[in-house]
Amino acid sequence: MALRSRNKVSPNFNMSSMTDIVFLLLIFFMLTSTLVSPNALKLLLPSSSSQTLARQTVSVSITPDLKYYINDQQIEFEFMEPMLIKKMAGNPDNSIVLHVDKSIAVEEAVKVMDIASRNKFRMVLATNPK
């Protein structure tokens, strides 16, 4: 007389736990991929600290009528790069602070950023607090 076991285990695979894991991995990779920006401009943004630094800065300004100024001295764009090289030659730790009117096209600011990038100058973009 054969005894039958009433507690048979079915060999089915439960997919609900697998879909939970796949869903969590999908969310993880979506969040981490948005944090990576490979084509971002590398700017040194000003930081708020209680210490005052004795670092000199060179101010570059672009007015709404496309006039360029270095430390409140008007200059033609053709002479911008040699003048910045001359001003930054004394101390490589100096920074360039870029003041651009918000009505100016971005390409004008990118021209100055390109000069700084070519010569490996530190660039800080000046903004007004909200």
N, C-alpha and C positions, 0 to 999 in steps of 0.2 A: 504494500500500500504506500503510494507515493504521497508525501506531504507537499502541499503547494504553499509557497510563500506568498503572503498577501502584500508585502511591502516591496514591490518591484520598483526599481529605479529606472526611469525612462532615460535613454541616452541622448535626449535633445539638448542642444546648446542654447542657453538663454542669451539672446542678442541685446537685451535692454542695457546690460552693464557695458557691453562693448560700444553701443551708441553713445552712452554717457561719456565714456573716455574719449571717443573721437570728437564729440562736441566740445569737451573741455580743451582738447588740444587745438581745435580750430579757433576757439576764442583766444587762447594764449598766443597763437601765431598771428592772429589778426591784430591784437593789441601791440605786440612787440614790433610788428612790421610798420605800424604807423609812427612809432617812436624813432625809427631810423629815417633820416633824410639825407640821402647821398649827395644831392645837388645843392645843398644849402651853402650860403655864403658864410665864411668863417669870420665873424666879427667878435671883437672883444667888447662886450656890452659893459656899461658902467655898473659898478657894484656899490651898494650902499654899505659903508662901514664907518665906524666912529673914528678911525685913524685918518689923519691927513697925510698924503704922500707928497714928497718933494719932487715929484716927477713933472717935468715940463711937457707941455703939449703944444702942438702946432695946430692952429685953427684954420680949417678950410671951409669957406662959405660959398654957397651958390645962391644968388638972388633971383627973384622972379623974372628979371629981364636978362638972365643968363650971364651975369657978370661974376667972375671968380675972384675971391679974396683969400689971401694967405695972411693971417694975423692982421686983419683990417687994412691990408695993402692990396689994392686992385692989381690984378695980373691977367694977362692973356692966357688962354688955355695952353697954347703952344709952349709957354715958358713954365708951366706948372710943374712938370717932372724935374727939370734941372733945379728949380727953386726948392722943391721939397727935398731933393737929394742934398742940397747945400744946407738946409735947415736941420735935417736929421743926421747929418754927418758927425756932429759933435757927440751925440749920445744915442746909441741904438735902442735904448730902453724908452725913448720918447714915444709918444703916441700922437696920432693925427685924429683930431676931433672934426668930424664932418657935419656941418650945419647946412641942411638943404631945406628950402621952402617947400611946403607940401604941394604947391601947385606945379612944381618942376617935374618933368618926366623922369622916370627912374633911370633911363639910359644915361642921363647927365651925371647922376650920382655913381653909376657903375663905371663910368670913365675914370673918375677919381679913385674909386676902389681898385680898378685895374692897375693904375699907377702904383698904388700902395702894395698890391699883391706882387707885381713884378719886382719891386725893390725890397720886398719882405718887411714892410713897415707895419706897425700895429695900427689898426683902424678902429675908431669908436664912432658910432653913429649917434649924434645928439638928438634927443627927443624932448618934448615938453611933457611934464606930468599931467595926467588927466585930473 
